[in-house]
Each structure stands twice: as structure tokens, then as C-alpha cells.
Amino acid sequence: MLFKKIHSLKIIKINCLNIIRRISKNLNKIKRRHCILINIKNCLLMGNCHQNSIIPSICQHDQIKHEYYSQFTSYRKQISLVINKSKGSTQSLIEELSQKMIQYQQITHYYISFESEDFIYHLENLNNAFNQSNQIIELSLNFQRLSIKNNGLQKIGQCLSHCQKVKRLELCLGSNQFTYQGIQLLCNNITKLKLLERIFLELYINQLESDSVVDIGDAVAELPCLFSLKLDFSFNNVQFDGIQKFVNSINKSDKLQYLDLTLDVNNILDIGSLAFKQIEQKTQLTQLSLSLCSNNITNVDQLIDSISQLFNLYNLVIDLSYNPVSSSVDQLEIVKKLNNLKKLLIFKFKMRITANHRFAKKYIQSNFKKLVIMQFNS
């Protein structure tokens, strides 16, 4: 009954699982079919698709464009793979992955985790596969704790340089052995990805210094489509000059709206908070997360003053835990400085408790009327 009176159909969206079981019986009633979008992702994940014969019934009609249907079965367009010695030799696994990348050009999402240190000797195969697979949109590569040095990072960068259509990139490189020279080689290849919209770089515990942060900032400034940057630089040796130059570089990125910067356990002193002064120029920022735990910051006045100029912020997270912040600074004064942020919906602030902690909470509740989430603790 659903399609009996429909003679010309361009697009129909169906979300009810109780209805779609009867679709195949009535498809012949439609003389001109362009596409049908059926949200049966949950059904597919439960393994019921073969029992109710929905997929075979729909796909036998060649007028229906299959690419629209595949939007709701995204798991068919992605490959997730963990490469370690327990699952076979690294060489055979990388060769298998390379063959899939070349054979299945419609696959656009790759999530690959390397857990064997000898992967570096077989990256040539992967490099060739990336060179021939030019449809990748989302790419996540995990290389944590693999003792990667500069030459290894250069090979990884060469693989990335072939992904000209990638829009979302996640690169986990924590706890390795490369230096700022390796970061330079990596950044030279990242700048070639002109369609990048989101990037997450995890670089904790690599004995990196300020030069590396500057190189990443310069690379980001050359990505015209980037609007989301997440950078984890924990447990390194970043100082004032590196942060200052990094902020100056990202100011050149016109579309950047989301910035998540983690600088826990670095060598940031009092003057480090002044390094963020130029961030007040990024007025288009809507989400800002700064984690500066376990440094040597005692004064945050300039940092808060700069953030208070970001009038479009609706999500603000500041973590200053385990810093020797001066006792003369209390949360109430900080909150009052942020009173200009009229669009703020989410506010999370962490610092040690002071005498005015309760008053600060009351001030937030009475002045930030639109606030949806508030966390204000030590």
C-alpha cells in the first residue's frame, strides 16, 4: 500500500524498521526510481539483513543508485586492521592490506594500528598502495610505542603525501624516538593535503622542544580548509617561545574554529601564559580546550584576558591543575573576566580550590544564563 499511488519517485527516506520489510513487494509499482535511502544500519549490525531479505530485494533493482544506499552501511566502506605478530607476519599483513587498498577503490575510511616494530621495513608496500588508492577520506594511523626514529617518520610522511583527498587525519605517534628533524619531514608532507578539515596529532613523550611546535603551526597555516586542530604535546620540553610562535602561525588559518591543545608536563613558566596573548585574534574560534597541567605557571591573568576576547566561544575547557598558581588569584576573578562570552554553553575549569570557590560557582549560575554544562573544580 505504501507505493501503490506513487508513479514517479526521486528520493524517499525511510527510518521505520517495521515498514521496510514490505518495501520490496511494492517496488515494482514505482515506474521511475532514482534512489531510496533506508536507515537500516542497526538492523545490519544485528545481522538480520539476510533474514528479512531487504538487501537482496532492493539491490536487484538496477535503477536504484547503490552509492546512496551505501551511505547507511558505512562499515562496508572502511577497513580496520591491527598489525601485530600474533596475527601473522608483519610483511604478509601489510601486503594483504596493500592488495585491499588497490582492489577496493570504493573504500574511503582506513583505521590501522601498528603494534610490531618491524613494520618500518615493509612500509614500501604500503607506500605503493597509498599511491594507487586515491579515494581515502578518513585516515587513522596508530604508531604508538614503536621506537620510531626520523627515517621512519619520513616514510610515514611519504605514505600520507599520496592521500590528496583525505579530509580527516588522526596520527598517533606517542612515545617514540624521533626528534624535531623528523617532525619537519612529516610536516613537509602534511602540507600537501590541501583538503584536510580535521587533524589530530598525538606526540606525547618524544623529547621534542619548541621547534617542533613551531613547525606544526607553520604546516597548519598552509592548510586552507582546516577548521579543527587537536594536538597532544604532553611530556615534552615546550617553552614560551614555541607556544608564542605556534599561536602566531595558527592565526593565519582563517577557517580554524576548534582548537584542542594539550601541553601537560612541559617546561612552561609564568611567562608561558603570555604566549597565548595573540590567541585573542582568533575571534572565529567556537571551541577551545587548553590543558596545561603540571607546569610552573603561577599567574594566569594574561591568559584569561586573551580568552575573554573570543566572543564566539560556546565551549571552553581550561585545565590548570597541579600548577603553583598564586594564592592571590581566585576563581571568582577569573570567571568575572569571562563575562563577555555571551554564547558560552559549556564551561569546564580546573584549578586548585581557593576561598572564593563557592562564590565563583554562584556567580556563574547567575550570570551565564545559557550555560548547559559547568564543571568548576580542582
N, C-alpha and C positions, 0 to 999 in steps of 0.2 A: 504493500500500500504506500510505502514511503516514496517511491519513484514513479508511480503509475501515471501521474499527471505532468511529469517533467519531461519535456521533449528536447530541450537544449540546456546543457549544464556545463558551466565553465569551472567553477570551484565550489566544492561543498566541504565543510568541516564537520566532522562527527566526533564527539567526545564520549558518548554513552556506550559502554560495552554491551549493554542489553540490546541495543538497536543494531549494532554492526553485524551480529550473527545472521541477520536476514538480508544483508546488503546484496550478497552475490546472487540471490534469487531474482532480484529486481533490476540488476544492472542492464539487462538486455532491453528494458523499457526506455532507456536513455539513448537517443539516436546519435547525439554528438557529445562525446565525453572528452574533456580536456584533462582534468586531474581531480582526484579525490584525496583529501587529506584525512586520514583516520588515526586518531590518537589511541593506539593500542600498544604503546610501549610497555606498560605494566603487564599487559597480557602476554607479550612476547617474553618478558623476563621470567614470567612464571612457567613458561613452557607450554602454554595452552594453544599456541597458534596452529599446531598441526591437528589438534582435536576438533576444533570448530571449523577448520578448512577455510579460514578467512583469507590467508595469504594466497593459496593456490587459486581461489575463486577470483580474487581481484587481479592478480598478476597475469591471468590468462587473457585479459582484455588489453590488447596491444595499444589501444588508443590512449590508455592512461599512462601519463608520463611517470616512469619509475623513479626519477630523481626526486619528485615531490613526496612520494611515498617514503623514500629512504630518509627523509628528514626526521621521521618519528622512530627510526630504528638506527640511531647514530652509532650503536655498538658495532654495526656492520661496516662502518667507515673508519674504524680505529683499530690499532694494534697495540696491545700491551704486552711487554716482554721483560722478563727478568733474566739476565745473563749471569749465571754463576756455575761453578764447577759441578755442583750436584745435579744439574740438569743437562750435562753433556759438555763436550769440549767447547771452549770459547769460540774457536775457529768455526766449528760446524754451526753453532747458534747464530753467529754473525753472518755466515754465508746463507743460512736459511732466511734470516731477516732481510738480507740484501735481495734475495730472489723474490720475496714477497713484495718488497718495495717496487721492484721493477715490473713484476707481473700484474699487481693490483694498483693501477694508477688512480683508481677512484678513492683509495684510502687517503684521508686527509688529516687524521689525528694519530700521532705516534707518542706512546709513553714507554720509554725504555730505561731500565735501571741496570747499570753495570755493577756487578759485585765481585768481579775477578780481575786482579791486577794485570793479567796478561792480555787484556783486551786491547791494549795500546799497540800490540804487534799485528793486530788484524783490522785496524781501522781503515786500511786501504780499500778493502772490500766495501765497507760501509760508506766511505767517501764516494766511491763509484756509484753506489746505489742512490745516494742523495743527489748525485749529479744527474741521474736519469729520472728521478721521481720529483717532478716539479709542481705537484699539486698539494704539498703539505701546507696546512693552515695553522695547525696547533702542534707544537713540539715540546715534549718534556723529556729532558735527559738528566739522569742521576749518576754522578760520578763521585760520590762522597767516599772519603777514606780509602783512596786507591793509590796514594803516593805519586800522584801525577806531577810531573815536572814541566818546565817550559816547553819542551818539544812536544809533549803530549797535548798541552793546551793549544799549541799551534795546529796540530792535526784535527782537534775537535773544532777549532775555528774554521778550518778548511771545509769540514763537513757542513757547518752551518751556512757558509757562504753560498751554497747551492740552493738554499731554501728561499728563493726570491719572493714567494707568495705567502710566507709564514706571517701570521698576524699575532699569535700568542706564543711566547717563548719562555720556558722555565728551565733554568740551568743550575743544577745543584752541584757545587764544586767545593763543599766544605771539607776542611781537614785534609789538605793535600800539601804539596811541597813546592809549588811554583812561586815565582817572585813577580815583581812589577813588570818585568820584561815579558812574562807570559801573558799578563793582563793586557799589555799593549798589543800583542799578536792577536789575542781574542777580540779586542775592541776593533781592530782594523777590519775584521770580518763581519762583526755585528753591524757596523755602519753601512754595509752593503744591503741590509734587509730593510729597504725603504718603506715597506708596508706594515712594519711592526706597529702594533697598537698597545700591546701589553708585554712587559718583560719583568721577570723575576730572576735575580741573580743572588745565589746563596754562596757566600765567600768567607764564611767564618773559619777561624783557626788556620790562617795561611801565612802568618808573619808578614802581612802586607802593610805598607806605610801609606802616607798621604798621596804619593804619586799615583797609586792605583785608583784611588777615589777620583782624582782629577781626570785620569784617562777615561773612566767610565762616564763622568759628567760630560766630557767633550764628545764622546761617542753618542750619548743620548741626545745631545743638541743637534746632531745630524740626522735624526730620525723624524721626518716631518709629520708622521701620523701618530706618534706615540702620545697616549693620554694616561697611561698607568705605569708607574715605575715602583718596583719593590726591590729593595737592596738590603741584604743582611751582611754587615761587615763586622760582626761581633768577634771579640778576642783577636784583634789585630793591633796595629800601632798607629792609628789615625790621629792626627793632631789638628790644631786650629787652622793652619794654612790650607790643609787638604779640604776641610769642610767648607771653608770660605770660597775656594776656587770651584768646588763642586756646585755650590748653590749658585754662584755666578754663571756657571755653564748651563744649568737646567733652566735658568731664567730666559735663555734663548729658545727654549722649547715652547712654542705658542699654545699647543693643544694639551699640554700636561695638566691634568685635573686631579690625579690621585698620586700621592707620594707617601710611601711607607719606607722609612729609613731606620734601620736598627744598628746602633753603634755601641752596644753594650761592651763593657770591659775593654776600653781603649785608653788612650793617654790624653783625654780631653780635660783641660784645666778650666779655670774660671773664664779665661778669655775665649774658651771654646764656644760659650753661649753667644758671644758677639759675632761668631762666624755665621750665624743664622740671620743676621740683620737684613741681608739682601733678599731673604725669602718673602719679605713684605711686598716685593714687586710682583710676586706670583698671585695676583688677585683673582685669577680664574680657578685657583685650587678649591675643590669642593670637599676633598678628604685628605687629611693629614695625620700621619702617625709617626711620632718620634720616640724612639726608645733609647735612652742614654743612661742605662743602669750601670752602677759600679764604675763610675769615673771619678774625677776630682772636682766636680762642679760645686761651687759654694754660692754662686749668685745667678739667678735666672731672670733678672729684671729685663734685660735686653731681649732675651728670647721671647718672653711673654708679650713685650711691647710690639715686637715684629709680628707675632701671630695674631695679635688683636687687630691688625690691619687687613687681614684676609677675610673680607666681608662676605664672601660666598661660601665659607665653610659650613657644612652641615654635619660633618663627622670629624671630631678632634680627639686624638689619643696622645697623651704625653705621659711618659714613664721616666721619672727621675729617682727611682728607688735606689737606695744604697749610695747616695751621694752626700757629702758633708755640706748640705745646703745650710746657709747661715740661719741661726735661730731668729734673726730679725725678719726673715721672710716667712710669711704665713699664707695659708691657702686663701684666706678671705681677700687679701690684697690682690692676689693673682686672679681670682675669679672676677673681681671688680674691673680689672683691666680688660677682661674678655667680654665685657658687657656690650661691646659694639657688634658682636657676632649674632645678629638677629635671626639668621637662618639656622642656627645650631640646633641639631636634633639629637646628636649622640655626643656625649662628653665623658671621657674617661681620663682621670688624672690620678697619678700615683706619686706620692712623696711622703716623707715621714710626717706623722701627726704633730700638729702644733696646738697651742692653746685655743686658737680660733677655728679649729676644725669643725665643730658643730655649727658655729655661726656661718661658716662658709657654705655648708650644706643648706641651711635655711635661706641664705641669700640666693643660691642657685634656684631653689624651688619657687621663690617669689619673683625672680627677675627673668628667668629663662622659661617662659610660659610654654613654649613648643617642645621642650626637651622630652624625648622619648626614653632614652637610656642615660642613666647617670651612675658612674662609679667614681667615688671620691674617697680614696683610702691610702694607707701607707703601704 
